[in-house]
Amino acid sequence: MADHGYEGGRLDLPFVGISTFGKRPYVGDWSAVDADVAVLGAPFDFGTQWRPGARFGPRGVREASTLFSFGHAGAYDHEDDAIYLPGDVRIVDIGDADIVHTDTVKSHANIKAGVRAILAAGALPVTIGGDHSINIPCIDAFDDQGDIHVLQIDAHLDFVDERHGVRFGHGNPMRRAAEKPYVTGLTQLGIRNVGSTAKEGYEDARARGSDILLVRQVRALGPEATAARIPNGARIYITIDIDAFCPSIAPGTGTPSHGGFLYYDVLEILQEVANRHDIVGIDLVEVAPDYDQSGSTTILAAQVLLNLLGLIFHARGARRAGLGVAVIAPALWHRIKAALAPGIAARDALGREPATAQAAVLVKRLKGVLATGRMIPAVIADPGRQDQPIGPDRQRQQARQRGHGAGCSFLSA
């Protein structure tokens, strides 16, 4: 039996104990954070324009996250054949920023202080809102961290400049981010239906370089091509509004909008981004638990965050091992794994024999790393056309020229 900790000590089932995020250690002294990831609650919802309640989001998401706290040495994902968030990924919960009722400026300053403390400790900040205005102090905290690109997954553009004197509500955060000299651009996914941003807001966003995609456009492109629109080498801050998801799976939010993403729509994009980029910060906002008595919304939020963290550190581990990360479409990856299953002769992704000796070498290399879940960067796109293995950048470029996207492929001409 694997050494996962079940043989001794407390069983510590999800409903037992204190509900920190993922039941990870609580660190109340923000000057003593020593971890890879630190989770901060930002229970602020004074910026809402319709239904309040996101102030209870951090508490609800933390409680839901205990569902995924089984075991003590990571979570085995049989789909990816990988162990995510093993014991050497240190996650702590530093509690909530102090919120001063009716005082947006002071409350935001306290949130900024929490994110700054996490960054000063060298950890990845994960902030749970709260309404989307809490993104403003989160981005403010990066003013000494170098350039970042913001990936927003949301139903609403949130690009209002000012309305009736309001500049720091939940309709303003992406406009405030775009004003920062260290924010090099925004990729805004899932934007749909009617929101607080008027036509001139969209025009302003595009003039400032925002790449805005509707849900249907993202689905038509697919996760690989969507992620490929983000500039190469960009350091990514990810902000996820739970209303990006369809209210059929996430009704617990203040401004639900039908026609949204489903779970794998978002997860596969996040996987592509984690494989391609250094992710430097995360927030997840607008969970209002009281509008969803089933608890589905808080569970979805916790699951997205934990899976995203798993993908980030899995990709970092592969890069540290010197193997890099091959960008592979999930459906193709499953076919490759099936082709390489024990007792099955090595074949290409369509079940054919490898077209060249090179492809056979690649299959052998893939076999060598499958057990660890790590992937390699040198992938042959068209075995029948290539004389030598090619690196990931050249492979993606050639794949795009042929219309294949940026995935691992054994397909011959």
GURO-188745 format. One line per field, with one value per residue (C-alpha): z, x, y; residue number from 1. Coordinates in nm, 4 decimals, always signed. Each point is the difference from the previous one (the first is absolute). Layout:
w [Z  ...] $
u [X  ...] $
v [Y  ...] $
num [NUM  ...] $
! end
This chain:
w [+0.0000  -0.0794  +0.2846  +0.0028  +0.3761  +0.0505  +0.1945  +0.3075  +0.1773  -0.0346  -0.2870  +0.0036  -0.2333  -0.1811  +0.2514  +0.2952  +0.1239  -0.0916  -0.3540  -0.1250  -0.3758  -0.0846  +0.3744  -0.0421  +0.2911  +0.1210  +0.0322  +0.1877  -0.0007  -0.3499  +0.0577  +0.0561  -0.3218  -0.1216  -0.2811  -0.3746  +0.0035  +0.2446  -0.0083  +0.1071  +0.0556  -0.1154  +0.1320  -0.1519  -0.2040  +0.0320  -0.3704  -0.1246  -0.2219  +0.0576  +0.2416  +0.2896  +0.1824  -0.1388  +0.3401  +0.0982  -0.2979  +0.1768  +0.2831  -0.2389  -0.2336  +0.2915  +0.1365  -0.3436  -0.0493  +0.2869  -0.2329  -0.1840  +0.3081  -0.0058  +0.0273  +0.1003  -0.3040  -0.2902  -0.2143  -0.2667  -0.3227  -0.2030  -0.3101  -0.0136  +0.1752  +0.2256  +0.3688  +0.0553  +0.3014  +0.1651  +0.3504  -0.1093  -0.1277  +0.3135  +0.0219  +0.2932  +0.0814  +0.1455  +0.0848  -0.1102  -0.0616  +0.2496  -0.1497  +0.1279  -0.0770  -0.2423  -0.0472  -0.3408  +0.0113  +0.3370  -0.0811  -0.3330  +0.1717  +0.2414  -0.2896  -0.1760  +0.3187  +0.0106  -0.3614  +0.0540  +0.3011  -0.2106  -0.2799  +0.2499  +0.1229  -0.3540  -0.0082  -0.2647  +0.1162  -0.0340  +0.1048  +0.0475  -0.0264  +0.0580  -0.2980  -0.2999  +0.1342  +0.2216  -0.3134  +0.0089  +0.3168  -0.1099  -0.3214  +0.1901  +0.2141  -0.3092  -0.0607  +0.0878  -0.1515  -0.3663  -0.3024  +0.0088  -0.2459  +0.1395  -0.1058  +0.0935  -0.0147  +0.0521  -0.1353  +0.0222  -0.1396  +0.3221  -0.1932  +0.1313  +0.0641  +0.2313  +0.0605  +0.2535  +0.1613  +0.0424  -0.1193  +0.2258  -0.0313  -0.1555  -0.3447  +0.0021  +0.0653  -0.3550  -0.0854  +0.3124  -0.0964  -0.3558  +0.1398  +0.1766  -0.1823  +0.1024  -0.1412  -0.3568  -0.1252  +0.0759  -0.1416  +0.0869  -0.0523  +0.0321  -0.0329  -0.0895  +0.0369  +0.1644  +0.2646  +0.1507  -0.2671  -0.2807  -0.3656  +0.0579  +0.2680  -0.2529  -0.2461  +0.2699  +0.1007  -0.3557  -0.0540  +0.3027  -0.1449  +0.1661  -0.1773  +0.0630  -0.0826  +0.0448  +0.1338  -0.3468  -0.1459  +0.2671  -0.0688  -0.3746  +0.0484  +0.2580  +0.3051  -0.1852  -0.2489  +0.2733  +0.2227  -0.2986  -0.0307  +0.3224  -0.0783  +0.0274  +0.3145  +0.1830  +0.3766  +0.0703  +0.2693  -0.0171  +0.1220  -0.0080  +0.0570  +0.0840  -0.2230  -0.2968  +0.0512  -0.1050  +0.2900  -0.0598  +0.1828  +0.1911  +0.1109  +0.3172  -0.1233  +0.0045  -0.3761  -0.1748  -0.3797  -0.2095  -0.2801  +0.1997  +0.0136  +0.1309  +0.2203  -0.2622  -0.2228  +0.2660  +0.1400  -0.3377  -0.0681  +0.3428  -0.0687  -0.3259  +0.1674  +0.2923  -0.2453  -0.2054  +0.2562  +0.3477  +0.2034  +0.2674  +0.1667  +0.0156  +0.1254  -0.0135  +0.0706  +0.0160  +0.1737  +0.2019  +0.1745  +0.1226  -0.3563  -0.0394  +0.2673  -0.1741  +0.0627  -0.3636  -0.0569  +0.2944  -0.0898  -0.3579  +0.1219  +0.2338  -0.2654  -0.2615  +0.2394  +0.1200  -0.3515  -0.1258  +0.2769  -0.0837  -0.3673  +0.0823  +0.2237  -0.2243  -0.2887  +0.2176  +0.1076  -0.3602  -0.0907  +0.2970  -0.1138  -0.3317  -0.1971  -0.0689  -0.0700  -0.3328  -0.0774  -0.0737  -0.0687  +0.2740  -0.2433  -0.1911  +0.3242  +0.1043  -0.3385  +0.0332  +0.3480  -0.1290  -0.2835  +0.2484  +0.2534  +0.1254  -0.2351  -0.2998  -0.2779  -0.0429  -0.2559  -0.1014  +0.1328  -0.2635  +0.0741  -0.2963  +0.0151  +0.0360  -0.3371  +0.0548  +0.2254  +0.1615  +0.1038  +0.1566  +0.1991  +0.1153  +0.1084  +0.2034  +0.1666  +0.0789  +0.1609  +0.2230  +0.1466  +0.0059  +0.3435  +0.1556  -0.1887  -0.1437  -0.3684  -0.2383  -0.2133  -0.3224  -0.1802  -0.3645  -0.1692  -0.3304  +0.0219  -0.3740  -0.0616  +0.2706  -0.0053  +0.3547  +0.3196  +0.0426  +0.3071  +0.1303  -0.1477  -0.3496  +0.0295  +0.0994  -0.2833  -0.2581  +0.1453  -0.0222  -0.3624  -0.0837  +0.1957  +0.2633  +0.2986  +0.2554  +0.1169  +0.0094  -0.3067  -0.1672  -0.3058  -0.3325  -0.3156] $
u [+0.0000  +0.1200  +0.1285  -0.2904  -0.0375  -0.3151  +0.1897  +0.0515  -0.1167  -0.3440  -0.2303  -0.1114  -0.2993  -0.1171  -0.2778  +0.2404  +0.2020  +0.0347  -0.0860  +0.3160  +0.0506  +0.0547  +0.0527  +0.3490  +0.1863  -0.1174  +0.2623  -0.1284  +0.3308  +0.0336  +0.3673  +0.0691  -0.1407  +0.2256  -0.1785  -0.0361  -0.3625  -0.1841  -0.3776  -0.1565  -0.3697  -0.1396  -0.3592  -0.0944  -0.3190  -0.0712  +0.0787  -0.2980  -0.2660  -0.2715  -0.0089  +0.2507  +0.1229  +0.3507  +0.1359  -0.0768  +0.1920  +0.3318  -0.1706  -0.2132  +0.2852  +0.2209  -0.2667  -0.0608  +0.3732  +0.0092  -0.1772  +0.3318  +0.2184  +0.0151  +0.3492  +0.3263  +0.2258  -0.1781  -0.2978  +0.0245  -0.1779  -0.0668  -0.0900  +0.3455  +0.1748  +0.1681  +0.0212  -0.0850  +0.0960  +0.2298  +0.1235  +0.2940  -0.2373  -0.0522  -0.3355  -0.1076  -0.3109  +0.0721  -0.3595  -0.1922  +0.0914  -0.1758  -0.3095  -0.1214  -0.3705  -0.0931  +0.3681  +0.1162  +0.3370  +0.1026  -0.1329  +0.1827  +0.3178  -0.0222  -0.0430  +0.3010  +0.2057  -0.0853  +0.1026  +0.3196  +0.0873  -0.0424  +0.2164  +0.2657  +0.0146  +0.0593  -0.3286  -0.2723  -0.2939  -0.3488  -0.2738  -0.3599  -0.2646  -0.2126  -0.1303  +0.2200  +0.1140  +0.2437  +0.2067  +0.0939  +0.2137  +0.1321  +0.1382  +0.1187  +0.2180  +0.2003  +0.1374  +0.3530  -0.0172  +0.0751  -0.2271  -0.3103  -0.2757  -0.3516  -0.2131  -0.3618  -0.2626  -0.3339  -0.3483  +0.0545  +0.2686  +0.0342  +0.1524  -0.2014  +0.2208  -0.2225  -0.3706  -0.1557  +0.3408  +0.0461  +0.3426  +0.0632  -0.3154  -0.0352  -0.0557  +0.3377  +0.2843  +0.1161  +0.0037  +0.2077  +0.2353  +0.0405  +0.1199  +0.2966  +0.3330  +0.1035  -0.3157  +0.1060  -0.3384  -0.3270  -0.1539  -0.3713  -0.1870  -0.3677  -0.1369  -0.3698  -0.3470  -0.0746  +0.2299  +0.0863  +0.2601  -0.1479  +0.1083  +0.2681  +0.1498  +0.0492  +0.1496  +0.2328  +0.1051  +0.0861  +0.1830  +0.2133  +0.0825  -0.2528  -0.0718  -0.3722  -0.1545  -0.3569  -0.0802  -0.0924  +0.3219  +0.2070  -0.1755  +0.0493  +0.3710  +0.0573  +0.2255  +0.3320  -0.0721  -0.1598  +0.3065  +0.2280  -0.1462  +0.1756  +0.3437  +0.2887  +0.2051  -0.2614  -0.0270  -0.3681  -0.2337  -0.3283  -0.3282  -0.3044  -0.3515  -0.2250  -0.2711  +0.2190  -0.1573  -0.3539  -0.2421  -0.1217  +0.3165  +0.0789  -0.3199  +0.1573  +0.1055  -0.1359  -0.0219  -0.0611  +0.0086  -0.1275  +0.2068  +0.3196  +0.2849  -0.0184  +0.2701  +0.2291  -0.0261  +0.1881  +0.2209  +0.1530  +0.0809  +0.1623  +0.2009  +0.1305  +0.0885  +0.1743  +0.2060  +0.1047  +0.0423  +0.1182  -0.3139  +0.0794  -0.3354  -0.3607  -0.3293  -0.3439  -0.2952  -0.3769  -0.0948  -0.3124  -0.0879  -0.3471  -0.1395  +0.0876  -0.1367  +0.1521  +0.3559  +0.0924  +0.1452  +0.2392  +0.1089  +0.0648  +0.2052  +0.2092  +0.0512  +0.1104  +0.2508  +0.1467  +0.0248  +0.1580  +0.2597  +0.0667  +0.0534  +0.2287  +0.2344  -0.0086  +0.1170  +0.2643  +0.1283  +0.0334  +0.1889  +0.2354  +0.0656  +0.1184  -0.2702  -0.2239  -0.3652  -0.1345  -0.3309  -0.2315  -0.3708  -0.1725  -0.1879  +0.3199  +0.1905  -0.2522  +0.0360  +0.3785  -0.0215  -0.2346  +0.2413  +0.2855  -0.1855  +0.1895  -0.0357  -0.0936  +0.2504  +0.1154  -0.2223  -0.0752  -0.2997  -0.2282  +0.1064  +0.2390  +0.3555  +0.2491  +0.0691  +0.3752  +0.2749  -0.0021  -0.3595  +0.0915  +0.2754  -0.2502  -0.2444  +0.2785  +0.0798  -0.3653  -0.0151  +0.2894  -0.1757  -0.3617  +0.0261  +0.1063  -0.2561  +0.2763  +0.0141  +0.2813  +0.0405  +0.1292  -0.3056  -0.0299  -0.3032  +0.0274  +0.2344  -0.0048  +0.1317  +0.2589  +0.3635  +0.0821  -0.2001  -0.1057  -0.0397  -0.3335  +0.0087  +0.0852  -0.2477  -0.2827  +0.0880  -0.0044  -0.3186  -0.1753  +0.1138  -0.1577  -0.3157  +0.0581  +0.0071  +0.2779  -0.0339  +0.2092  -0.0769  +0.1165  -0.2145  +0.1729  -0.0801] $
v [+0.0000  +0.3520  +0.2117  +0.2464  +0.0285  -0.2035  -0.2662  +0.2163  +0.3108  +0.1557  -0.0894  +0.3638  -0.0294  +0.3152  +0.0768  -0.0177  +0.2946  +0.3666  +0.1086  +0.1629  -0.0144  -0.3661  -0.0553  +0.1416  +0.1644  +0.3396  +0.2735  +0.3038  +0.1876  +0.1448  +0.0726  -0.3710  -0.1505  -0.2817  -0.1798  -0.0431  +0.1176  +0.2237  +0.0377  +0.3295  +0.0670  +0.3352  +0.0015  +0.3353  +0.0572  +0.3725  +0.0418  -0.1985  +0.1582  -0.2572  -0.2938  +0.0035  -0.3095  -0.0579  +0.1037  -0.3588  -0.1402  -0.0653  -0.1858  -0.2052  -0.0902  -0.1004  -0.2316  -0.1512  -0.0510  -0.2470  -0.2449  -0.0350  -0.0484  -0.3820  -0.1457  +0.1581  -0.0322  +0.1623  -0.0858  -0.2681  +0.0966  -0.3124  +0.2033  +0.1576  -0.2901  +0.2523  +0.0876  +0.3657  +0.2112  -0.2566  +0.0586  +0.2148  +0.2730  +0.2061  +0.1776  +0.2154  +0.2010  +0.3431  +0.0837  +0.3089  +0.3591  +0.2232  +0.1625  +0.3366  +0.0285  +0.2826  +0.0910  -0.1215  +0.1774  -0.1448  -0.3484  -0.0065  +0.1189  -0.2932  -0.2430  +0.1514  -0.0404  -0.3699  -0.0600  +0.1991  -0.2153  -0.3145  +0.1374  +0.1104  -0.3593  -0.1255  -0.1891  -0.0118  +0.2154  -0.1496  +0.2417  -0.1108  +0.2730  +0.1795  +0.1960  +0.0690  +0.3358  -0.1923  -0.0588  +0.3702  -0.0213  -0.3385  +0.1500  +0.3088  -0.2285  -0.1022  +0.3488  -0.1138  -0.3486  +0.0678  -0.0239  -0.2176  -0.0909  -0.0379  -0.2974  +0.0697  -0.2763  +0.1709  +0.0685  +0.3756  +0.2284  +0.2054  +0.2899  +0.2958  +0.3026  +0.2057  +0.0265  +0.2413  +0.0295  -0.3777  -0.1181  -0.3005  -0.2116  -0.3424  +0.1514  +0.1777  -0.2470  -0.0729  +0.3719  +0.0679  -0.2857  +0.1287  +0.3331  -0.1607  +0.0399  -0.3504  -0.1645  -0.0707  -0.1186  -0.1759  -0.3162  +0.0012  -0.3279  -0.0882  +0.3538  -0.0103  +0.1463  +0.3355  +0.1433  +0.3352  +0.0763  +0.2112  -0.0056  +0.2618  -0.2226  -0.2801  +0.2461  +0.1316  -0.3509  -0.0974  +0.3285  -0.0846  -0.3417  -0.2304  -0.3279  -0.0644  -0.3375  -0.1192  -0.3459  -0.1245  +0.1402  -0.1738  -0.3298  +0.0373  +0.0660  -0.2732  +0.0223  -0.0177  +0.2766  +0.2119  -0.0265  +0.0643  +0.3512  +0.1000  +0.1489  -0.2435  +0.0379  +0.2075  -0.0407  -0.0599  +0.1216  -0.1939  +0.1473  -0.2283  +0.1298  -0.2943  +0.1483  -0.0972  -0.3416  -0.0797  +0.0526  -0.3551  -0.1079  +0.3214  +0.1755  +0.1375  +0.3403  +0.3524  +0.0573  -0.3343  -0.0034  -0.2905  -0.1460  -0.0298  -0.2468  -0.3533  -0.1471  -0.1525  +0.3075  +0.1925  -0.2755  -0.0856  +0.3659  +0.0282  -0.3146  +0.1447  +0.3294  -0.1742  -0.2041  +0.3027  +0.2776  +0.0943  +0.0715  +0.2575  +0.0676  -0.1158  +0.1296  -0.1590  +0.2249  +0.0515  -0.3249  +0.0779  -0.3278  +0.0967  -0.0045  -0.3683  -0.2310  -0.3033  +0.1185  -0.0697  +0.3470  -0.0070  -0.3536  +0.1113  +0.2970  -0.2155  -0.2654  +0.2531  +0.1574  -0.3286  -0.1400  +0.3216  -0.0122  -0.3638  +0.0841  +0.2926  -0.1971  -0.3066  +0.2186  +0.1676  -0.3398  -0.1146  +0.3177  -0.0438  -0.3564  +0.1386  -0.1766  +0.2963  -0.0484  -0.1118  +0.1680  -0.2905  +0.0098  -0.2050  -0.2254  -0.0748  -0.0585  -0.2648  -0.1724  +0.0043  -0.1529  -0.2692  -0.0767  -0.0341  -0.2130  -0.3076  -0.2927  +0.2158  +0.0496  +0.3593  +0.1690  +0.3551  +0.1953  -0.1548  -0.3554  -0.0242  -0.1213  +0.2906  +0.1555  +0.0362  -0.1240  +0.3424  -0.0409  -0.3339  +0.1749  +0.2594  -0.2686  -0.1588  +0.3313  +0.0569  -0.3431  +0.0994  +0.3037  -0.1163  -0.1543  +0.3301  +0.2043  +0.2186  +0.0852  +0.0902  +0.3119  -0.1584  -0.1316  -0.0993  +0.1523  -0.1886  -0.3018  -0.0509  +0.3521  +0.0542  -0.1056  +0.1070  +0.0524  +0.3602  +0.2191  +0.1244  +0.3508  -0.1186  -0.2874  +0.2349  +0.2366  -0.2778  -0.1484  +0.3368  +0.0401  -0.3348  +0.0818  -0.2676  +0.2366  -0.0290  -0.3569  -0.3136  -0.2076  -0.3183  +0.0693  -0.0536  +0.1943] $
num [1  2  3  4  5  6  7  8  9  10  11  12  13  14  15  16  17  18  19  20  21  22  23  24  25  26  27  28  29  30  31  32  33  34  35  36  37  38  39  40  41  42  43  44  45  46  47  48  49  50  51  52  53  54  55  56  57  58  59  60  61  62  63  64  65  66  67  68  69  70  71  72  73  74  75  76  77  78  79  80  81  82  83  84  85  86  87  88  89  90  91  92  93  94  95  96  97  98  99  100  101  102  103  104  105  106  107  108  109  110  111  112  113  114  115  116  117  118  119  120  121  122  123  124  125  126  127  128  129  130  131  132  133  134  135  136  137  138  139  140  141  142  143  144  145  146  147  148  149  150  151  152  153  154  155  156  157  158  159  160  161  162  163  164  165  166  167  168  169  170  171  172  173  174  175  176  177  178  179  180  181  182  183  184  185  186  187  188  189  190  191  192  193  194  195  196  197  198  199  200  201  202  203  204  205  206  207  208  209  210  211  212  213  214  215  216  217  218  219  220  221  222  223  224  225  226  227  228  229  230  231  232  233  234  235  236  237  238  239  240  241  242  243  244  245  246  247  248  249  250  251  252  253  254  255  256  257  258  259  260  261  262  263  264  265  266  267  268  269  270  271  272  273  274  275  276  277  278  279  280  281  282  283  284  285  286  287  288  289  290  291  292  293  294  295  296  297  298  299  300  301  302  303  304  305  306  307  308  309  310  311  312  313  314  315  316  317  318  319  320  321  322  323  324  325  326  327  328  329  330  331  332  333  334  335  336  337  338  339  340  341  342  343  344  345  346  347  348  349  350  351  352  353  354  355  356  357  358  359  360  361  362  363  364  365  366  367  368  369  370  371  372  373  374  375  376  377  378  379  380  381  382  383  384  385  386  387  388  389  390  391  392  393  394  395  396  397  398  399  400  401  402  403  404  405  406  407  408  409  410  411  412  413] $
! end
